Amino acid sequence: MLEIARIRSEKTAIIEGLKKRNIDASLTIDSILELDMKWRNSKTDLERYAAELNQLAKSIGILMKEGKQEEANTTKEQTAALKAKENELKIAVDDFEKQITQLLYTLPNVPNELVKAGANETENETVVTSGEIPTFNFSPLAHWDLAKKFDLIDFELGVKVTGAGFPFYKGKGAKLQRALITFFLDEAEKSGYEEFIPPLVVNEASGIGTGQLPDKEGQMYHCTIDDFYLIPTAEVPLTNIYRDTILPSEDFSIKLTGYTPCFRREAGSYGKDVRGLNRLHQFDKVEIVRIEHPSNTAKALEEMLEHVKNLLEKLELPYRILRLCGGDTGFASAMTYDFEVYSGAQEKWLEVSSCSRFDTFQSNRLKLRFKGEDKKTQLCHTLNGSALALPRIVAAILENHQSEDGIKIPKALQKYTGFDIIN
């Protein structure tokens, strides 16, 4: 959530920045500032009435001591009238604050200066391409055919038991999943991330804190009786560990990781891009989260990108990194880099990770702050990234590493799988 103080001081810059997302926020910003002025004026009046009431209370005490009962009663009547006005002002202040908050919830984060304007994914910038596109001297199979051939994943059974987008992994397919999860967690630990096993459901406050609510409630599975939400990513519970927290000093760099299943309704997703593992309603992912001093945000993002690059290189997968344009950048993000791996049989790029910096957008909602040298509180910066999401990684491993003899397991994974080929 954008800070109201920032909107007051940087109105023009914010409006111009949001144009990178193809959003004209001028009317919303003007409405927020108008309500903010009414809120501040009402707060001033409220403080004045509180001071007057305090003074009258003292006067009544003095009059009662002096035996001036009639004057004391007259003053009490004045007090009652002022209290009625004070209550009206309290209601008005609360109402203005709620209206401001609801409008702030509708505004996405302002893109970083490095983010270029653009309408959609076709205008994203490729900043790195690495690895060789696989070539085959035979007709390669898509991962859904390989999964069936080697009895690794049962999509039809998932449809029977639950529905489309909830596959069963079995045999070596299940072992490959488990191997990847452990590999990703071990690599995260080597990079200094502390591992957590978080809850898979969160309350509304947690969803609001990281920006999933109220923006993406239609994409989340909602347990209506208990008013819980199934997590779309471990980012939500991990970041909310520090909701309503003031870190005691500015000497901090917090690195968290966790493996979880993730649940996404993926409403509106249809067509060929959802076949097999390309788009699921339930999938596994290892997430990395960072809470940083504002001066360290850029460096932290670079370190996260290096971490994901290292994973893909160890998995021997060709990849590219895209810096997303304004129109394709997520609601809460100030800047996002997507990693895509090449799918050898499908002959296209598949997104497997997003690494984003949110600056103060999440921490303002979370009330996540730190005390500076002057003992004043400031908002922390938050970042997160997929390291990695499994379905398309599995798809790429199956497709890119297939041979006429079977599917070769990348060397870095073999100690985790216990086998070096699927055949």
Kinemage of the C-alpha trace (Angstrom):
@kinemage 1
@onewidth
@group {chain A} dominant
@subgroup {mainchain}
@vectorlist {calphas} color= white
{ca met a 1} P 0.000 0.000 0.000
{ca leu a 2} L 1.336 3.405 -0.936
{ca glu a 3} L 2.090 5.678 1.998
{ca ile a 4} L -0.224 8.646 2.387
{ca ala a 5} L 2.744 10.876 3.272
{ca arg a 6} L 4.401 9.874 0.002
{ca ile a 7} L 1.242 10.675 -1.953
{ca arg a 8} L 1.124 14.132 -0.351
{ca ser a 9} L 4.745 14.912 -1.235
{ca glu a 10} L 5.146 13.024 -4.543
{ca lys a 11} L 1.708 13.284 -6.149
{ca thr a 12} L 2.920 14.064 -9.677
{ca ala a 13} L 5.711 11.465 -9.625
{ca ile a 14} L 3.300 8.749 -8.447
{ca ile a 15} L 0.742 9.561 -11.139
{ca glu a 16} L 3.465 9.513 -13.803
{ca gly a 17} L 4.950 6.295 -12.421
{ca leu a 18} L 1.604 4.484 -12.499
{ca lys a 19} L 1.204 5.424 -16.152
{ca lys a 20} L 3.878 2.773 -16.812
{ca arg a 21} L 1.151 0.313 -15.830
{ca asn a 22} L -1.299 2.004 -18.225
{ca ile a 23} L -3.183 3.391 -15.243
{ca asp a 24} L -4.398 6.965 -14.913
{ca ala a 25} L -4.586 7.310 -11.127
{ca ser a 26} L -5.091 11.087 -11.040
{ca leu a 27} L -8.764 10.975 -9.965
{ca thr a 28} L -8.073 8.379 -7.267
{ca ile a 29} L -5.089 10.336 -5.989
{ca asp a 30} L -7.148 13.560 -5.893
{ca ser a 31} L -9.913 11.772 -3.985
{ca ile a 32} L -7.400 10.393 -1.487
{ca leu a 33} L -5.850 13.816 -0.904
{ca glu a 34} L -9.277 15.456 -0.524
{ca leu a 35} L -10.309 12.851 2.048
{ca asp a 36} L -6.928 13.199 3.726
{ca met a 37} L -7.483 16.937 4.125
{ca lys a 38} L -10.913 16.319 5.663
{ca trp a 39} L -9.394 13.670 7.932
{ca arg a 40} L -6.630 15.998 9.105
{ca asn a 41} L -9.055 18.886 9.698
{ca ser a 42} L -11.362 16.596 11.653
{ca lys a 43} L -8.420 15.299 13.685
{ca thr a 44} L -7.430 18.875 14.510
{ca asp a 45} L -10.990 19.676 15.612
{ca leu a 46} L -11.087 16.469 17.631
{ca glu a 47} L -7.879 17.380 19.427
{ca arg a 48} L -9.282 20.847 20.130
{ca tyr a 49} L -12.490 19.421 21.592
{ca ala a 50} L -10.459 16.975 23.693
{ca ala a 51} L -8.390 19.860 25.077
{ca glu a 52} L -11.553 21.877 25.852
{ca leu a 53} L -13.168 18.903 27.566
{ca asn a 54} L -10.050 18.376 29.644
{ca gln a 55} L -10.077 22.028 30.686
{ca leu a 56} L -13.789 21.927 31.546
{ca ala a 57} L -13.261 18.782 33.626
{ca lys a 58} L -10.659 20.645 35.666
{ca ser a 59} L -13.014 23.622 36.031
{ca ile a 60} L -15.827 21.421 37.297
{ca gly a 61} L -13.522 19.954 39.923
{ca ile a 62} L -12.502 23.401 41.136
{ca leu a 63} L -16.112 24.664 41.197
{ca met a 64} L -17.247 21.635 43.171
{ca lys a 65} L -14.493 22.188 45.713
{ca glu a 66} L -15.527 25.825 46.042
{ca gly a 67} L -19.149 24.822 46.565
{ca lys a 68} L -20.340 26.491 43.376
{ca gln a 69} L -22.796 23.766 42.511
{ca glu a 70} L -24.911 25.779 40.052
{ca glu a 71} L -21.901 26.914 38.028
{ca ala a 72} L -20.557 23.372 38.077
{ca asn a 73} L -23.856 22.051 36.680
{ca thr a 74} L -23.856 24.685 33.926
{ca thr a 75} L -20.309 23.648 33.001
{ca lys a 76} L -21.392 19.998 32.961
{ca glu a 77} L -24.064 20.881 30.404
{ca gln a 78} L -21.378 22.489 28.247
{ca thr a 79} L -19.328 19.339 28.647
{ca ala a 80} L -22.199 17.127 27.509
{ca ala a 81} L -22.680 19.206 24.367
{ca leu a 82} L -18.963 19.090 23.587
{ca lys a 83} L -18.851 15.315 24.146
{ca ala a 84} L -21.669 14.872 21.637
{ca lys a 85} L -19.705 16.877 19.055
{ca glu a 86} L -16.562 14.933 19.950
{ca asn a 87} L -18.342 11.626 19.306
{ca glu a 88} L -19.583 12.907 15.942
{ca leu a 89} L -16.025 13.864 15.030
{ca lys a 90} L -14.670 10.471 16.098
{ca ile a 91} L -17.147 8.781 13.759
{ca ala a 92} L -16.203 11.176 10.947
{ca val a 93} L -12.463 10.598 11.487
{ca asp a 94} L -12.943 6.818 11.419
{ca asp a 95} L -15.098 7.058 8.305
{ca phe a 96} L -12.564 9.234 6.458
{ca glu a 97} L -9.792 6.825 7.443
{ca lys a 98} L -11.748 3.822 6.131
{ca gln a 99} L -12.501 5.594 2.845
{ca ile a 100} L -8.833 6.517 2.410
{ca thr a 101} L -7.724 2.946 3.138
{ca gln a 102} L -10.202 1.477 0.648
{ca leu a 103} L -8.935 3.829 -2.072
{ca leu a 104} L -5.303 3.060 -1.210
{ca tyr a 105} L -6.064 -0.648 -1.601
{ca thr a 106} L -7.007 -0.001 -5.235
{ca leu a 107} L -3.640 1.558 -6.122
{ca pro a 108} L -0.799 -0.774 -7.192
{ca asn a 109} L 2.834 -0.152 -6.378
{ca val a 110} L 4.733 2.473 -8.349
{ca pro a 111} L 7.192 0.803 -10.763
{ca asn a 112} L 10.903 1.266 -10.194
{ca glu a 113} L 12.705 3.704 -12.467
{ca leu a 114} L 14.323 0.750 -14.305
{ca val a 115} L 10.916 -0.626 -15.270
{ca lys a 116} L 9.813 0.509 -18.692
{ca ala a 117} L 6.249 1.310 -19.695
{ca gly a 118} L 4.424 -1.443 -21.517
{ca ala a 119} L 1.016 -2.956 -22.046
{ca asn a 120} L 1.635 -6.671 -21.485
{ca glu a 121} L 4.156 -9.540 -21.555
{ca thr a 122} L 5.032 -8.884 -25.206
{ca glu a 123} L 6.901 -5.763 -24.074
{ca asn a 124} L 9.037 -7.369 -21.371
{ca glu a 125} L 12.819 -6.978 -21.684
{ca thr a 126} L 15.116 -9.997 -22.002
{ca val a 127} L 18.192 -9.167 -19.913
{ca val a 128} L 19.978 -12.561 -19.821
{ca thr a 129} L 19.890 -15.704 -21.958
{ca ser a 130} L 21.967 -18.716 -20.924
{ca gly a 131} L 22.411 -22.321 -22.005
{ca glu a 132} L 21.853 -24.192 -25.240
{ca ile a 133} L 18.443 -24.987 -26.674
{ca pro a 134} L 18.246 -28.802 -26.841
{ca thr a 135} L 18.220 -30.567 -30.201
{ca phe a 136} L 17.140 -34.142 -30.792
{ca asn a 137} L 17.860 -36.744 -33.472
{ca phe a 138} L 14.466 -38.300 -32.750
{ca ser a 139} L 10.944 -36.971 -32.247
{ca pro a 140} L 10.859 -35.723 -28.633
{ca leu a 141} L 7.792 -36.302 -26.500
{ca ala a 142} L 6.012 -33.643 -24.457
{ca his a 143} L 6.205 -34.118 -20.699
{ca trp a 144} L 2.602 -35.370 -20.436
{ca asp a 145} L 3.417 -38.160 -22.863
{ca leu a 146} L 6.690 -38.941 -21.061
{ca ala a 147} L 4.818 -38.995 -17.734
{ca lys a 148} L 2.420 -41.549 -19.147
{ca lys a 149} L 5.130 -43.611 -20.873
{ca phe a 150} L 7.212 -43.958 -17.687
{ca asp a 151} L 4.235 -43.941 -15.273
{ca leu a 152} L 5.413 -40.806 -13.436
{ca ile a 153} L 2.323 -38.617 -13.210
{ca asp a 154} L -1.360 -39.574 -13.432
{ca phe a 155} L -3.416 -36.625 -14.611
{ca glu a 156} L -6.604 -38.639 -15.160
{ca leu a 157} L -6.566 -40.006 -11.610
{ca gly a 158} L -6.272 -36.442 -10.323
{ca val a 159} L -9.377 -35.498 -12.311
{ca lys a 160} L -11.233 -38.472 -10.831
{ca val a 161} L -10.303 -37.752 -7.223
{ca thr a 162} L -10.421 -33.948 -7.304
{ca gly a 163} L -10.527 -32.286 -10.706
{ca ala a 164} L -8.328 -30.915 -13.470
{ca gly a 165} L -5.117 -29.321 -12.207
{ca phe a 166} L -4.596 -31.725 -9.260
{ca pro a 167} L -2.334 -34.514 -10.588
{ca phe a 168} L -0.993 -37.566 -8.771
{ca tyr a 169} L 2.799 -38.043 -8.797
{ca lys a 170} L 3.870 -41.650 -8.454
{ca gly a 171} L 6.961 -43.856 -8.382
{ca lys a 172} L 10.005 -42.093 -9.768
{ca gly a 173} L 7.847 -39.063 -10.541
{ca ala a 174} L 7.134 -38.668 -6.827
{ca lys a 175} L 10.790 -39.244 -5.968
{ca leu a 176} L 11.826 -36.594 -8.504
{ca gln a 177} L 9.451 -34.111 -6.837
{ca arg a 178} L 10.835 -34.896 -3.395
{ca ala a 179} L 14.409 -34.692 -4.679
{ca leu a 180} L 13.846 -31.247 -6.192
{ca ile a 181} L 12.247 -29.904 -3.014
{ca thr a 182} L 15.147 -31.108 -0.859
{ca phe a 183} L 17.705 -29.842 -3.366
{ca phe a 184} L 16.108 -26.381 -3.454
{ca leu a 185} L 15.912 -26.196 0.348
{ca asp a 186} L 19.528 -27.316 0.775
{ca glu a 187} L 20.681 -24.692 -1.730
{ca ala a 188} L 18.663 -22.016 0.069
{ca glu a 189} L 20.253 -22.995 3.376
{ca lys a 190} L 23.714 -22.704 1.789
{ca ser a 191} L 22.775 -19.170 0.755
{ca gly a 192} L 21.894 -18.215 4.324
{ca tyr a 193} L 18.114 -18.618 4.328
{ca glu a 194} L 16.452 -19.952 7.484
{ca glu a 195} L 13.973 -22.735 6.756
{ca phe a 196} L 10.368 -22.681 7.959
{ca ile a 197} L 7.419 -25.024 7.537
{ca pro a 198} L 4.529 -22.532 7.613
{ca pro a 199} L 0.750 -23.048 7.763
{ca leu a 200} L -0.986 -23.698 4.450
{ca val a 201} L -3.970 -21.497 5.347
{ca val a 202} L -3.932 -17.865 6.440
{ca asn a 203} L -6.406 -15.350 7.785
{ca glu a 204} L -7.649 -12.276 5.958
{ca ala a 205} L -5.189 -9.940 7.699
{ca ser a 206} L -2.274 -11.971 6.339
{ca gly a 207} L -3.673 -11.841 2.806
{ca ile a 208} L -4.089 -8.077 3.087
{ca gly a 209} L -0.582 -7.706 4.520
{ca thr a 210} L 1.195 -9.091 1.460
{ca gly a 211} L -1.233 -7.676 -1.105
{ca gln a 212} L -3.171 -10.787 -2.160
{ca leu a 213} L -6.304 -9.267 -0.641
{ca pro a 214} L -8.430 -7.492 -1.574
{ca asp a 215} L -6.842 -7.500 -5.070
{ca lys a 216} L -6.713 -11.247 -5.822
{ca glu a 217} L -9.424 -12.826 -3.680
{ca gly a 218} L -10.958 -14.410 -6.792
{ca gln a 219} L -7.735 -16.367 -7.386
{ca met a 220} L -7.517 -17.771 -3.851
{ca tyr a 221} L -9.374 -20.755 -2.427
{ca his a 222} L -11.518 -19.459 0.429
{ca cys a 223} L -12.609 -21.604 3.399
{ca thr a 224} L -15.748 -19.611 4.090
{ca ile a 225} L -16.835 -21.170 7.395
{ca asp a 226} L -13.552 -20.310 9.132
{ca asp a 227} L -12.736 -17.350 6.855
{ca phe a 228} L -9.319 -18.796 6.008
{ca tyr a 229} L -7.552 -18.726 2.642
{ca leu a 230} L -5.394 -21.485 1.153
{ca ile a 231} L -2.004 -19.966 0.437
{ca pro a 232} L -1.086 -19.178 -3.188
{ca thr a 233} L 2.598 -19.099 -2.172
{ca ala a 234} L 4.719 -19.436 0.976
{ca glu a 235} L 5.458 -15.718 0.618
{ca val a 236} L 2.202 -14.977 2.454
{ca pro a 237} L 2.791 -16.809 5.765
{ca leu a 238} L 6.560 -16.222 5.744
{ca thr a 239} L 6.348 -12.454 5.287
{ca asn a 240} L 3.519 -12.200 7.817
{ca ile a 241} L 5.803 -13.593 10.508
{ca tyr a 242} L 6.934 -9.987 10.826
{ca arg a 243} L 3.519 -8.305 10.640
{ca asp a 244} L 3.089 -5.662 13.378
{ca thr a 245} L 6.796 -5.823 14.193
{ca ile a 246} L 9.349 -3.126 14.940
{ca leu a 247} L 12.914 -4.376 14.506
{ca pro a 248} L 15.063 -2.879 17.283
{ca ser a 249} L 17.817 -1.434 15.070
{ca glu a 250} L 18.741 -0.805 11.454
{ca asp a 251} L 21.344 -3.595 11.496
{ca phe a 252} L 19.303 -6.397 9.911
{ca ser a 253} L 18.998 -8.592 6.850
{ca ile a 254} L 16.396 -11.317 7.297
{ca lys a 255} L 16.364 -14.295 4.901
{ca leu a 256} L 13.592 -16.890 5.087
{ca thr a 257} L 12.768 -19.956 3.006
{ca gly a 258} L 10.035 -22.545 3.026
{ca tyr a 259} L 8.580 -25.359 0.991
{ca thr a 260} L 4.807 -25.537 0.654
{ca pro a 261} L 2.128 -26.781 -1.656
{ca cys a 262} L 0.503 -23.753 -3.306
{ca phe a 263} L -3.152 -23.389 -4.272
{ca arg a 264} L -4.430 -21.149 -7.048
{ca arg a 265} L -7.823 -21.144 -8.707
{ca glu a 266} L -6.280 -19.819 -11.944
{ca ala a 267} L -9.692 -18.494 -12.936
{ca gly a 268} L -9.905 -17.617 -16.608
{ca ser a 269} L -6.990 -19.857 -17.691
{ca tyr a 270} L -7.916 -21.953 -20.693
{ca gly a 271} L -6.388 -23.431 -23.834
{ca lys a 272} L -3.200 -25.217 -24.809
{ca asp a 273} L -0.988 -23.450 -22.226
{ca val a 274} L -2.728 -25.268 -19.372
{ca arg a 275} L -1.977 -28.798 -20.585
{ca gly a 276} L -0.036 -31.180 -18.351
{ca leu a 277} L 2.086 -29.415 -15.735
{ca asn a 278} L 1.997 -26.032 -17.464
{ca arg a 279} L -0.706 -24.646 -15.180
{ca leu a 280} L -2.018 -26.369 -12.048
{ca his a 281} L -4.373 -25.540 -9.202
{ca gln a 282} L -2.088 -27.264 -6.669
{ca phe a 283} L 1.679 -27.344 -7.049
{ca asp a 284} L 4.845 -27.442 -4.956
{ca lys a 285} L 7.238 -24.538 -4.570
{ca val a 286} L 10.206 -23.419 -2.490
{ca glu a 287} L 10.041 -19.699 -1.752
{ca ile a 288} L 12.723 -17.280 -0.594
{ca val a 289} L 11.765 -14.105 1.283
{ca arg a 290} L 13.912 -11.185 2.397
{ca ile a 291} L 13.294 -8.295 4.767
{ca glu a 292} L 15.872 -5.595 4.223
{ca his a 293} L 17.002 -2.112 5.132
{ca pro a 294} L 16.039 0.187 2.223
{ca ser a 295} L 19.719 0.781 1.452
{ca asn a 296} L 20.243 -2.952 0.772
{ca thr a 297} L 17.227 -3.687 -1.449
{ca ala a 298} L 18.940 -3.491 -4.840
{ca lys a 299} L 21.819 -5.705 -3.667
{ca ala a 300} L 19.404 -8.214 -2.135
{ca leu a 301} L 17.486 -8.517 -5.405
{ca glu a 302} L 20.709 -9.155 -7.322
{ca glu a 303} L 21.654 -11.868 -4.829
{ca met a 304} L 18.263 -13.511 -5.288
{ca leu a 305} L 18.689 -13.497 -9.070
{ca glu a 306} L 22.117 -15.109 -8.710
{ca his a 307} L 20.644 -17.749 -6.418
{ca val a 308} L 17.966 -18.755 -8.951
{ca lys a 309} L 20.484 -18.669 -11.823
{ca asn a 310} L 22.673 -21.095 -9.864
{ca leu a 311} L 19.769 -23.510 -9.394
{ca leu a 312} L 18.920 -23.577 -13.097
{ca glu a 313} L 22.543 -24.039 -14.110
{ca lys a 314} L 22.893 -26.975 -11.733
{ca leu a 315} L 19.766 -28.471 -13.274
{ca glu a 316} L 21.403 -28.055 -16.692
{ca leu a 317} L 18.440 -26.136 -18.108
{ca pro a 318} L 18.615 -23.308 -20.665
{ca tyr a 319} L 17.013 -20.185 -19.229
{ca arg a 320} L 16.413 -16.532 -19.815
{ca ile a 321} L 15.669 -13.641 -17.453
{ca leu a 322} L 13.068 -11.015 -18.274
{ca arg a 323} L 12.565 -7.662 -16.602
{ca leu a 324} L 8.817 -7.152 -16.685
{ca cys a 325} L 7.317 -4.005 -18.159
{ca gly a 326} L 4.856 -1.906 -16.172
{ca gly a 327} L 1.778 -3.560 -17.643
{ca asp a 328} L 2.970 -7.060 -16.693
{ca thr a 329} L 4.368 -6.266 -13.242
{ca gly a 330} L 2.358 -7.662 -10.331
{ca phe a 331} L 0.095 -5.415 -8.273
{ca ala a 332} L 2.351 -5.191 -5.208
{ca ser a 333} L 5.714 -5.255 -6.991
{ca ala a 334} L 7.962 -2.304 -7.751
{ca met a 335} L 10.129 -4.434 -10.055
{ca thr a 336} L 10.008 -8.079 -11.099
{ca tyr a 337} L 12.379 -10.380 -12.967
{ca asp a 338} L 10.911 -13.570 -14.414
{ca phe a 339} L 12.987 -16.678 -15.107
{ca glu a 340} L 11.888 -18.863 -17.989
{ca val a 341} L 13.268 -22.259 -18.987
{ca tyr a 342} L 13.080 -23.638 -22.477
{ca ser a 343} L 10.774 -26.580 -23.002
{ca gly a 344} L 12.430 -28.842 -25.564
{ca ala a 345} L 9.391 -30.763 -26.830
{ca gln a 346} L 6.879 -27.927 -26.580
{ca glu a 347} L 9.449 -25.582 -28.133
{ca lys a 348} L 8.575 -22.605 -25.978
{ca trp a 349} L 9.668 -20.762 -22.844
{ca leu a 350} L 7.995 -21.589 -19.519
{ca glu a 351} L 8.054 -19.263 -16.513
{ca val a 352} L 9.495 -20.988 -13.434
{ca ser a 353} L 10.343 -18.112 -11.089
{ca ser a 354} L 9.576 -14.496 -10.312
{ca cys a 355} L 11.898 -12.425 -8.124
{ca ser a 356} L 10.396 -9.152 -6.952
{ca arg a 357} L 11.135 -6.170 -4.768
{ca phe a 358} L 8.161 -4.527 -3.088
{ca asp a 359} L 10.014 -1.714 -1.315
{ca thr a 360} L 7.598 -0.334 1.357
{ca phe a 361} L 4.360 -1.473 -0.336
{ca gln a 362} L 3.941 -4.628 1.755
{ca ser a 363} L 5.607 -3.330 4.907
{ca asn a 364} L 3.209 -0.365 5.031
{ca arg a 365} L 0.294 -2.803 5.092
{ca leu a 366} L 2.126 -5.114 7.494
{ca lys a 367} L 3.257 -2.301 9.803
{ca leu a 368} L 6.739 -3.823 9.520
{ca arg a 369} L 9.255 -1.246 10.678
{ca phe a 370} L 12.707 -0.744 12.157
{ca lys a 371} L 14.269 1.845 14.439
{ca gly a 372} L 16.946 3.990 12.849
{ca glu a 373} L 19.911 5.598 14.571
{ca asp a 374} L 17.682 8.539 15.532
{ca lys a 375} L 15.284 6.014 17.177
{ca lys a 376} L 12.545 7.008 14.723
{ca thr a 377} L 10.683 4.144 13.067
{ca gln a 378} L 10.963 3.581 9.321
{ca leu a 379} L 9.367 1.055 7.006
{ca cys a 380} L 11.412 -2.009 6.029
{ca his a 381} L 11.671 -3.244 2.441
{ca thr a 382} L 10.458 -6.723 1.441
{ca leu a 383} L 11.425 -9.014 -1.443
{ca asn a 384} L 10.580 -12.540 -2.495
{ca gly a 385} L 11.258 -15.080 -5.190
{ca ser a 386} L 10.440 -18.588 -6.352
{ca ala a 387} L 13.424 -20.855 -5.858
{ca leu a 388} L 11.826 -22.746 -7.477
{ca ala a 389} L 8.280 -23.655 -8.575
{ca leu a 390} L 8.299 -27.353 -9.427
{ca pro a 391} L 5.746 -28.158 -12.161
{ca arg a 392} L 7.418 -26.468 -15.112
{ca ile a 393} L 10.871 -27.393 -13.815
{ca val a 394} L 9.764 -31.031 -13.872
{ca ala a 395} L 8.296 -30.510 -17.346
{ca ala a 396} L 11.576 -29.020 -18.589
{ca ile a 397} L 13.710 -31.758 -17.013
{ca leu a 398} L 11.579 -34.490 -18.573
{ca glu a 399} L 11.515 -32.866 -21.998
{ca asn a 400} L 15.054 -31.471 -22.230
{ca his a 401} L 16.867 -34.435 -20.731
{ca gln a 402} L 15.024 -37.154 -22.632
{ca ser a 403} L 16.936 -39.507 -24.855
{ca glu a 404} L 16.108 -42.688 -26.723
{ca asp a 405} L 17.276 -44.584 -23.635
{ca gly a 406} L 15.172 -42.672 -21.110
{ca ile a 407} L 15.251 -39.448 -19.118
{ca lys a 408} L 18.628 -38.506 -17.699
{ca ile a 409} L 18.691 -36.965 -14.230
{ca pro a 410} L 20.913 -33.852 -13.836
{ca lys a 411} L 24.072 -34.701 -11.910
{ca ala a 412} L 23.260 -32.295 -9.065
{ca leu a 413} L 19.996 -34.175 -8.412
{ca gln a 414} L 21.258 -37.734 -8.527
{ca lys a 415} L 22.262 -37.920 -4.864
{ca tyr a 416} L 18.702 -36.861 -4.007
{ca thr a 417} L 16.850 -39.159 -6.409
{ca gly a 418} L 19.036 -42.207 -5.926
{ca phe a 419} L 18.923 -42.921 -9.663
{ca asp a 420} L 20.535 -41.305 -12.677
{ca ile a 421} L 17.992 -42.215 -15.352
{ca ile a 422} L 14.278 -42.873 -15.704
{ca asn a 423} L 13.671 -45.739 -18.117
